[in-house]
Amino acid sequence: MIPDHGKVERRGAGRPRSIPPEFFDTILQLYKTGLGYRSITTHLRGVGVSTTFSAVRRLIKGQGAYAGPSD
């Protein structure tokens, strides 16, 4: 018999977002001060946000933080 451990929470479909929206303005401000994508990524990791430099680059280039492949 399988034990019942209560209700299981499910996450939404797809990959979780790597950059929380509250950091978007911070990223753009850091970029305007002269930091590069990798430096911004290192800064974000220092405050507990695990992300990649390519996600930062997409956000800065205006492609959206979570843009998928274009059709």
Backbone bond lengths (Angstrom), bond angles and torsions (degrees), N, CA, C in turn:
res aa  C-N    CA-C-N  psi(-1)  N-CA   C-N-CA  omega(-1)  CA-C   N-CA-C  phi
1 M - - - 1.452 - - 1.535 109.28 -
2 I 1.319 117.05 137.51 1.455 123.20 -179.06 1.528 109.12 -87.40
3 P 1.349 116.94 126.78 1.475 118.65 179.81 1.525 111.29 -69.99
4 D 1.326 115.31 146.30 1.463 121.46 178.04 1.519 108.56 -94.13
5 H 1.324 117.02 113.42 1.460 121.30 -178.65 1.518 111.87 -101.36
6 G 1.276 117.02 20.46 1.458 119.38 179.48 1.517 112.19 92.16
7 K 1.294 114.60 -170.52 1.457 121.23 -177.50 1.531 111.00 -73.51
8 V 1.298 116.54 134.45 1.454 122.49 178.67 1.520 108.68 -97.43
9 E 1.342 116.21 125.99 1.463 119.88 178.14 1.514 109.44 -84.09
10 R 1.312 115.50 135.65 1.452 120.55 178.44 1.512 109.54 -108.88
11 R 1.304 115.05 145.81 1.461 120.82 175.58 1.511 108.49 -90.02
12 G 1.308 115.01 163.55 1.455 119.68 176.89 1.519 111.12 -67.99
13 A 1.303 115.66 162.96 1.454 120.82 -179.81 1.524 110.92 -68.82
14 G 1.310 116.67 150.27 1.453 120.99 174.91 1.513 113.32 94.14
15 R 1.306 113.86 -179.20 1.460 121.62 -178.71 1.528 109.84 -76.38
16 P 1.345 117.17 138.28 1.465 118.27 178.88 1.532 111.48 -66.48
17 R 1.299 116.82 148.56 1.459 121.47 -179.96 1.516 109.78 -67.53
18 S 1.326 114.66 133.51 1.462 117.79 -175.18 1.524 113.21 -90.29
19 I 1.329 117.43 -20.21 1.458 120.22 179.57 1.529 108.35 -121.19
20 P 1.325 117.26 113.19 1.461 119.24 176.84 1.534 110.49 -63.61
21 P 1.321 117.83 141.67 1.467 121.29 -177.37 1.525 114.75 -56.31
22 E 1.320 118.27 -27.89 1.467 119.71 -178.60 1.531 112.32 -68.52
23 F 1.336 118.45 -10.47 1.455 121.90 179.03 1.528 113.60 -98.34
24 F 1.327 118.29 -3.69 1.464 121.28 -176.94 1.527 111.94 -58.47
25 D 1.325 117.33 -48.81 1.467 120.57 -179.20 1.532 111.12 -64.02
26 T 1.326 116.20 -39.74 1.457 120.42 179.02 1.528 110.75 -60.57
27 I 1.323 116.68 -43.18 1.468 121.32 179.91 1.518 110.43 -61.67
28 L 1.317 116.94 -45.97 1.463 119.88 -179.39 1.527 111.65 -65.29
29 Q 1.321 117.65 -37.39 1.465 120.63 177.43 1.531 111.17 -66.28
30 L 1.334 116.93 -41.55 1.464 120.03 178.12 1.530 110.63 -63.41
31 Y 1.314 116.66 -38.30 1.462 120.32 179.14 1.536 111.11 -65.66
32 K 1.323 116.13 -39.58 1.471 120.30 179.54 1.526 112.07 -66.81
33 T 1.338 117.13 -24.96 1.468 119.92 178.12 1.519 112.56 -81.82
34 G 1.326 117.18 -3.82 1.454 120.36 175.08 1.511 115.97 108.97
35 L 1.326 118.13 2.00 1.463 119.49 178.13 1.527 110.11 -76.38
36 G 1.317 116.42 146.78 1.458 121.76 176.79 1.517 111.59 -88.35
37 Y 1.331 115.36 176.47 1.464 121.02 -177.39 1.525 112.03 -59.11
38 R 1.320 116.27 -44.87 1.470 119.52 -177.53 1.532 111.56 -69.37
39 S 1.311 117.37 -36.93 1.470 120.25 177.71 1.524 110.76 -66.00
40 I 1.319 116.55 -39.21 1.467 120.46 177.79 1.523 109.61 -65.28
41 T 1.332 116.62 -41.33 1.463 120.94 178.22 1.525 110.50 -60.97
42 T 1.329 117.17 -43.02 1.462 121.52 178.08 1.529 110.52 -62.49
43 H 1.325 117.04 -41.46 1.461 121.39 177.64 1.533 110.55 -61.80
44 L 1.331 117.13 -44.84 1.463 120.80 -179.84 1.526 111.34 -63.41
45 R 1.318 116.60 -40.12 1.464 119.50 177.88 1.519 110.99 -63.57
46 G 1.334 116.75 -31.26 1.457 121.27 178.01 1.521 113.04 -66.60
47 V 1.321 116.49 -26.38 1.472 120.00 178.40 1.532 111.73 -101.36
48 G 1.355 115.96 10.55 1.460 119.84 172.65 1.512 116.52 95.72
49 V 1.330 118.99 12.82 1.460 121.53 179.30 1.522 107.82 -104.06
50 S 1.321 116.40 112.94 1.454 120.63 179.55 1.525 108.65 -87.08
51 T 1.314 116.29 114.48 1.456 121.12 -178.35 1.518 109.64 -148.10
52 T 1.312 117.15 -179.05 1.459 122.05 179.58 1.519 109.35 -119.51
53 F 1.344 115.82 158.83 1.460 118.52 179.64 1.524 110.88 -67.47
54 S 1.332 118.01 -28.34 1.466 119.21 179.80 1.532 111.31 -69.72
55 A 1.329 117.91 -32.51 1.467 120.46 175.97 1.532 109.79 -67.85
56 V 1.333 116.17 -39.44 1.466 120.80 177.01 1.528 109.60 -63.96
57 R 1.324 116.93 -43.55 1.463 121.65 179.81 1.524 111.10 -61.22
58 R 1.344 117.52 -44.77 1.470 120.96 178.66 1.522 111.24 -59.83
59 L 1.324 116.28 -41.80 1.463 120.54 179.61 1.529 110.53 -63.05
60 I 1.330 117.02 -46.53 1.463 121.55 -177.44 1.527 111.36 -67.53
61 K 1.309 117.21 -39.27 1.470 120.92 -178.15 1.524 112.26 -74.55
62 G 1.320 117.03 -2.77 1.462 120.76 176.11 1.508 114.44 81.78
63 Q 1.322 117.04 16.69 1.458 120.34 178.74 1.530 110.93 -88.28
64 G 1.300 116.60 0.85 1.465 120.30 -176.89 1.510 109.99 88.83
65 A 1.278 116.54 149.05 1.459 120.79 -176.31 1.528 111.71 -71.23
66 Y 1.323 117.22 -24.23 1.464 120.15 -173.79 1.518 110.81 -130.98
67 A 1.312 116.93 36.32 1.460 120.19 -179.26 1.523 109.80 -66.75
68 G 1.308 114.85 135.96 1.460 119.79 177.20 1.505 109.39 -93.33
69 P 1.327 116.02 -178.94 1.463 119.00 178.91 1.528 110.38 -65.54
70 S 1.309 115.82 139.77 1.465 119.11 -179.29 1.513 109.91 -79.94
71 D 1.336 115.68 149.90 1.477 121.11 -179.03 1.497 111.97 -81.02
